[in-house]
């Protein structure tokens, strides 16, 4: 599961240090282990999907990367730095349950975020608002659930942080436009300098966007693989690959 050394045609190609490293990470909640001895690396400059059924540990993994949780055992590194609460300067995190103040206008929340985060790009935010046809003068409280999610995506993706974490970014979006919205927004990013890690259970809808896939189930990271390998070498859809991976690890 290490992507700093990948074999290609029998030759070992050295790559730069992974953006995320989990080293024997366990995270427990009362009555359950959300992650069990997880060890894996995630490479830079990619769109990475953490996939699996509900309760598999996807959101917990993102919160550990963001420094919102600390592991009970093991260590998480982001950009070579051991994760703690200060990692927020390198990480932009969209959580599905994040709430926005309803009394703010869209442009007010943009100004607010630009004052909090030095890496916030207001010009990029304005471009994304235009792309999403969001009115800067509209109050957050008057927006539909889908448009509130669009605003939250703009807030996260307007940061020039090395690591962008999106927890269920399709939630609340119109199923007819989900893929086009996410694909369009990601086009605003600098993938030479940034990495996107997203969680989803809408696997078929994000499959065309992904470079790397990590399959989780019951707190265990079973496999990390390149999406092109799954499609071309294995000849499988992402869902069929997941089914095969889980079947191979049945106890």
Sine and cosine of phi, psi and omega as CSV:
sin_phi,cos_phi,sin_psi,cos_psi,sin_omega,cos_omega
0.00,0.00,0.27,0.96,0.00,-1.00
-0.99,-0.13,0.75,-0.66,-0.02,-1.00
-0.96,-0.29,0.11,0.99,0.11,-0.99
-0.98,0.18,-0.26,0.97,0.08,-1.00
-0.69,-0.72,0.93,-0.36,-0.04,-1.00
-0.85,-0.53,0.72,-0.69,0.01,-1.00
-1.00,0.07,0.78,-0.63,0.06,-1.00
-0.71,-0.71,0.89,-0.46,0.01,-1.00
0.80,0.60,0.65,0.76,0.06,-1.00
0.98,0.19,-0.03,1.00,-0.01,-1.00
-0.95,-0.32,0.65,-0.76,0.01,-1.00
-1.00,0.02,0.85,-0.52,-0.02,-1.00
-0.97,-0.26,0.85,-0.53,0.02,-1.00
-0.99,0.15,0.75,-0.66,0.03,-1.00
-0.88,-0.48,0.25,-0.97,-0.01,-1.00
-0.94,0.34,0.23,-0.97,-0.07,-1.00
-0.84,0.55,0.68,-0.73,0.02,-1.00
-0.86,0.52,0.47,-0.88,0.05,-1.00
-0.97,0.26,-0.52,0.86,0.01,-1.00
-0.77,-0.64,0.69,-0.72,0.09,-1.00
-0.70,-0.71,0.83,-0.56,0.15,-0.99
-0.96,-0.28,0.81,-0.59,-0.01,-1.00
-0.85,-0.52,0.98,-0.19,0.05,-1.00
0.77,0.64,0.80,0.60,-0.10,-1.00
-1.00,-0.01,0.81,-0.59,0.13,-0.99
-0.84,-0.54,0.72,-0.69,0.08,-1.00
-0.75,-0.66,0.83,-0.56,-0.05,-1.00
-0.93,-0.37,0.58,-0.82,0.25,-0.97
-0.88,-0.47,0.27,-0.96,0.02,-1.00
-0.81,0.59,0.88,-0.48,0.07,-1.00
1.00,0.08,-0.02,1.00,-0.03,-1.00
-0.40,-0.92,0.40,-0.92,0.16,-0.99
-0.96,-0.27,0.92,-0.40,-0.02,-1.00
-0.96,0.28,-0.57,0.82,0.11,-0.99
-0.70,-0.71,0.61,-0.79,-0.08,-1.00
-0.82,-0.58,0.97,-0.23,0.14,-0.99
0.78,0.63,0.75,0.66,-0.08,-1.00
-0.98,0.18,0.81,-0.59,0.07,-1.00
-0.74,-0.67,0.91,-0.41,0.03,-1.00
-0.28,-0.96,0.35,-0.94,0.06,-1.00
-0.88,-0.47,0.51,-0.86,0.12,-0.99
-0.83,-0.56,0.77,-0.64,-0.09,-1.00
-0.99,0.17,0.29,-0.96,-0.01,-1.00
-0.98,0.18,0.36,-0.93,0.18,-0.98
0.92,0.38,0.44,0.90,-0.05,-1.00
-0.81,-0.59,0.30,-0.95,0.19,-0.98
-0.98,-0.22,0.90,-0.44,-0.20,-0.98
-0.88,-0.47,0.77,-0.64,0.04,-1.00
-0.96,-0.28,0.80,-0.60,0.16,-0.99
-0.99,-0.16,0.92,-0.39,-0.17,-0.99
-0.86,-0.50,0.40,-0.92,0.01,-1.00
0.40,-0.92,0.22,-0.98,0.00,-1.00
-0.92,0.39,0.23,-0.97,0.06,-1.00
-0.84,0.54,0.66,-0.76,0.00,-1.00
0.99,0.14,0.21,0.98,-0.05,-1.00
-1.00,0.09,-0.22,0.97,-0.01,-1.00
0.93,-0.36,0.19,0.98,-0.06,-1.00
-0.90,0.44,-0.82,0.58,-0.04,-1.00
-0.91,0.42,-0.60,0.80,0.05,-1.00
-0.87,0.50,-0.66,0.75,0.02,-1.00
-0.86,0.50,-0.70,0.72,0.01,-1.00
-0.91,0.41,-0.67,0.75,0.00,-1.00
-0.90,0.43,-0.56,0.83,0.08,-1.00
-0.92,0.40,-0.65,0.76,0.05,-1.00
-0.91,0.42,-0.57,0.82,-0.05,-1.00
-0.99,0.11,-0.11,0.99,-0.02,-1.00
0.98,0.19,0.19,0.98,0.04,-1.00
-0.99,0.16,-0.36,0.93,0.13,-0.99
-0.79,-0.61,0.44,-0.90,0.12,-0.99
-0.91,-0.42,0.64,-0.77,0.00,-1.00
-0.93,0.38,0.48,-0.88,0.13,-0.99
-0.97,0.24,-0.53,0.85,0.12,-0.99
-0.61,-0.79,0.44,-0.90,0.06,-1.00
1.00,0.04,-0.07,-1.00,-0.12,-0.99
-0.65,-0.76,0.63,-0.77,0.11,-0.99
-0.91,-0.41,0.75,-0.66,0.06,-1.00
-0.89,-0.45,0.66,-0.75,0.16,-0.99
-0.82,-0.57,0.83,-0.55,-0.01,-1.00
0.82,0.57,0.60,0.80,0.03,-1.00
0.98,0.18,0.03,1.00,-0.06,-1.00
-0.93,-0.36,0.75,-0.66,0.06,-1.00
-0.88,0.48,0.76,-0.65,-0.15,-0.99
-0.96,0.29,0.73,-0.68,0.23,-0.97
-0.56,-0.83,-0.16,-0.99,-0.08,-1.00
-0.89,0.46,-0.44,0.90,-0.03,-1.00
-0.96,0.28,-0.12,0.99,-0.02,-1.00
-0.93,0.37,-0.16,0.99,0.00,-1.00
-0.84,0.54,-0.40,0.92,0.02,-1.00
-0.95,0.33,-0.30,0.95,0.02,-1.00
-0.94,-0.33,-0.10,1.00,-0.13,-0.99
-0.77,-0.64,0.76,-0.65,0.16,-0.99
-0.94,-0.34,0.80,-0.60,-0.17,-0.98
-0.83,-0.56,0.84,-0.54,0.15,-0.99
-0.97,-0.23,0.90,-0.43,0.06,-1.00
-0.97,-0.25,0.64,-0.77,-0.08,-1.00
-0.84,0.55,-0.55,0.83,-0.10,-1.00
-1.00,-0.09,0.06,1.00,0.02,-1.00
-0.83,0.56,0.67,-0.74,0.03,-1.00
-0.95,-0.32,0.57,-0.82,0.08,-1.00
-0.93,-0.36,0.57,-0.82,0.01,-1.00
-0.92,0.40,0.87,-0.50,-0.09,-1.00
-0.92,0.40,-0.40,0.92,-0.05,-1.00
-0.99,0.16,-0.22,0.98,0.06,-1.00
-0.96,0.29,0.57,-0.82,0.27,-0.96
-0.99,0.12,0.34,-0.94,-0.03,-1.00
-0.83,0.56,-0.69,0.72,-0.02,-1.00
-0.92,0.40,-0.48,0.88,0.02,-1.00
-0.92,0.38,-0.66,0.75,-0.01,-1.00
-0.93,0.36,-0.52,0.86,0.10,-1.00
-0.90,0.43,-0.72,0.69,0.03,-1.00
-0.89,0.46,-0.65,0.76,-0.01,-1.00
-0.87,0.49,-0.74,0.68,0.00,-1.00
-0.92,0.39,-0.58,0.82,0.01,-1.00
-0.93,0.38,-0.45,0.89,0.07,-1.00
-0.98,0.20,-0.50,0.87,-0.01,-1.00
-0.98,0.20,-0.69,0.72,-0.15,-0.99
-0.93,-0.37,0.86,-0.51,-0.01,-1.00
-0.90,0.44,-0.45,0.89,-0.06,-1.00
-1.00,-0.02,0.14,0.99,-0.02,-1.00
-0.97,0.25,0.77,-0.63,-0.07,-1.00
-0.96,-0.27,0.98,-0.19,-0.06,-1.00
-0.91,0.40,-0.55,0.84,0.03,-1.00
-0.89,0.45,-0.70,0.72,0.05,-1.00
-0.90,0.45,-0.65,0.76,0.01,-1.00
-0.87,0.49,-0.69,0.73,0.01,-1.00
-0.90,0.44,-0.63,0.78,0.03,-1.00
-0.89,0.45,-0.66,0.75,0.00,-1.00
-0.92,0.38,-0.63,0.78,0.05,-1.00
-0.86,0.50,-0.66,0.75,0.03,-1.00
-0.91,0.41,-0.68,0.73,0.03,-1.00
-0.86,0.51,-0.62,0.78,-0.04,-1.00
-1.00,0.01,0.01,1.00,0.01,-1.00
0.84,0.55,0.71,0.70,0.06,-1.00
-0.98,-0.19,0.73,-0.68,-0.02,-1.00
-0.99,0.11,0.90,-0.44,-0.01,-1.00
-0.86,0.51,-0.39,0.92,-0.06,-1.00
-1.00,0.04,-0.09,1.00,-0.05,-1.00
-0.99,0.17,0.60,-0.80,0.03,-1.00
-0.97,0.24,0.62,-0.78,0.00,-1.00
-0.84,0.54,-0.65,0.76,-0.06,-1.00
-0.90,0.44,-0.34,0.94,-0.02,-1.00
-1.00,-0.07,-0.04,1.00,-0.04,-1.00
-0.99,0.14,0.49,-0.87,0.13,-0.99
-0.93,0.36,0.24,-0.97,0.04,-1.00
-0.85,0.53,-0.67,0.74,0.00,-1.00
-0.89,0.45,-0.66,0.75,0.00,-1.00
-0.96,0.29,-0.50,0.87,0.11,-0.99
-0.91,0.42,-0.63,0.77,0.07,-1.00
-0.90,0.44,-0.60,0.80,0.05,-1.00
-0.88,0.47,-0.67,0.75,0.03,-1.00
-0.89,0.45,-0.69,0.73,0.01,-1.00
-0.88,0.47,-0.63,0.77,0.06,-1.00
-0.89,0.46,-0.66,0.75,0.03,-1.00
-0.87,0.49,-0.70,0.72,-0.04,-1.00
-0.87,0.49,-0.66,0.75,-0.03,-1.00
-0.97,0.24,-0.72,0.69,-0.10,-0.99
-0.97,0.24,-0.17,0.99,0.06,-1.00
-0.99,0.12,-0.14,0.99,0.07,-1.00
-0.99,0.12,0.59,-0.80,0.05,-1.00
-1.00,-0.09,0.64,0.77,0.03,-1.00
-0.97,0.24,0.50,-0.87,0.02,-1.00
-0.90,0.43,-0.51,0.86,-0.09,-1.00
-0.81,-0.59,0.84,-0.55,0.02,-1.00
-0.92,-0.40,0.84,-0.55,-0.06,-1.00
-0.92,-0.39,0.84,-0.55,-0.05,-1.00
-0.85,-0.53,0.94,-0.35,-0.01,-1.00
-1.00,-0.06,0.94,-0.35,-0.02,-1.00
0.77,0.63,0.86,0.50,-0.06,-1.00
-0.93,0.37,-0.25,0.97,0.02,-1.00
-0.99,0.11,-0.20,0.98,-0.06,-1.00
-0.87,0.50,0.80,-0.60,0.05,-1.00
1.00,0.04,-0.22,0.98,0.00,-1.00
-0.99,0.11,0.53,-0.85,0.04,-1.00
-0.86,0.51,0.83,-0.56,-0.03,-1.00
-0.82,0.57,-0.45,0.89,-0.04,-1.00
-0.94,0.33,-0.37,0.93,-0.11,-0.99
-0.82,-0.57,0.12,0.99,-0.09,-1.00
-0.82,0.57,-0.83,0.55,-0.09,-1.00
-0.88,0.47,-0.67,0.74,-0.05,-1.00
-0.92,0.39,-0.58,0.82,0.02,-1.00
-0.92,0.39,-0.77,0.63,-0.03,-1.00
-0.89,0.45,-0.70,0.72,0.01,-1.00
-0.89,0.46,-0.67,0.75,0.01,-1.00
-0.91,0.42,-0.67,0.74,-0.01,-1.00
-0.92,0.39,-0.65,0.76,0.00,-1.00
-0.90,0.44,-0.43,0.90,0.03,-1.00
-0.90,0.44,-0.29,0.96,0.04,-1.00
-0.99,0.16,-0.17,0.98,-0.10,-1.00
-1.00,0.03,0.33,-0.94,0.09,-1.00
-0.98,-0.18,1.00,-0.09,-0.10,-0.99
-0.96,0.26,-0.10,1.00,0.16,-0.99
-0.98,0.22,-0.41,0.91,-0.05,-1.00
-0.91,-0.42,-0.23,0.97,-0.12,-0.99
-0.79,-0.61,0.42,-0.91,0.06,-1.00
-0.77,-0.63,0.66,-0.75,0.03,-1.00
-0.92,-0.38,0.80,-0.60,0.13,-0.99
-0.87,-0.49,0.84,-0.55,-0.01,-1.00
-0.79,-0.61,0.50,-0.87,0.12,-0.99
-0.94,-0.34,0.51,-0.86,0.05,-1.00
-0.25,-0.97,0.46,-0.89,0.24,-0.97
-0.95,-0.31,0.01,1.00,0.10,-0.99
-1.00,-0.02,0.89,0.45,-0.20,-0.98
-0.88,0.48,-0.69,0.72,-0.07,-1.00
-0.90,0.44,-0.48,0.88,-0.06,-1.00
-0.98,0.20,-0.47,0.88,0.00,-1.00
-0.99,-0.13,-0.17,0.99,-0.07,-1.00
-0.77,0.64,-0.69,0.72,-0.03,-1.00
-0.91,0.42,-0.29,0.96,-0.07,-1.00
-1.00,0.01,-0.33,0.94,-0.26,-0.97
-1.00,0.04,0.63,-0.78,0.15,-0.99
-0.99,-0.14,-0.59,0.81,-0.06,-1.00
-0.74,-0.68,0.58,-0.81,0.03,-1.00
-0.78,-0.63,0.72,-0.69,0.11,-0.99
-0.89,-0.46,0.84,-0.54,-0.04,-1.00
-0.99,-0.14,0.87,-0.50,0.03,-1.00
-0.90,-0.43,0.51,-0.86,0.17,-0.99
-0.34,-0.94,0.74,-0.68,0.03,-1.00
0.79,0.61,0.64,0.77,0.07,-1.00
0.98,0.19,0.09,1.00,-0.04,-1.00
-0.91,-0.41,0.75,-0.67,0.09,-1.00
-1.00,0.05,0.96,-0.28,-0.10,-1.00
-1.00,0.09,-0.57,0.82,-0.12,-0.99
-0.31,-0.95,0.64,-0.77,0.17,-0.99
-0.84,-0.54,0.83,-0.56,-0.14,-0.99
-0.59,-0.81,0.42,-0.91,0.09,-1.00
-0.98,0.21,0.70,-0.71,-0.05,-1.00
-0.89,0.46,-0.59,0.81,0.01,-1.00
-0.90,0.44,-0.58,0.82,0.03,-1.00
-0.92,0.40,-0.67,0.74,0.02,-1.00
-0.86,0.50,-0.69,0.73,-0.07,-1.00
-0.97,0.24,-0.72,0.69,-0.15,-0.99
-1.00,0.02,-0.76,0.65,-0.07,-1.00
-0.98,0.18,-0.64,0.77,0.01,-1.00
-1.00,0.03,-0.37,0.93,-0.01,-1.00
0.91,0.42,0.59,0.81,-0.08,-1.00
-0.84,-0.55,0.44,-0.90,0.26,-0.97
-0.97,0.26,0.30,-0.96,-0.01,-1.00
-0.89,0.46,-0.64,0.77,-0.01,-1.00
-0.90,0.43,-0.68,0.73,0.01,-1.00
-0.91,0.40,-0.59,0.81,0.07,-1.00
-0.89,0.46,-0.69,0.72,0.03,-1.00
-0.87,0.50,-0.70,0.71,0.01,-1.00
-0.86,0.50,-0.65,0.76,0.01,-1.00
-0.91,0.41,-0.70,0.71,-0.01,-1.00
-0.86,0.50,-0.73,0.68,-0.02,-1.00
-0.92,0.40,-0.61,0.79,0.00,-1.00
-0.90,0.44,-0.61,0.79,0.00,-1.00
-0.93,0.37,-0.34,0.94,-0.07,-1.00
-0.94,-0.35,0.27,0.96,0.07,-1.00
-0.91,0.41,0.65,-0.76,0.03,-1.00
-1.00,-0.08,0.00,0.00,0.00,0.00
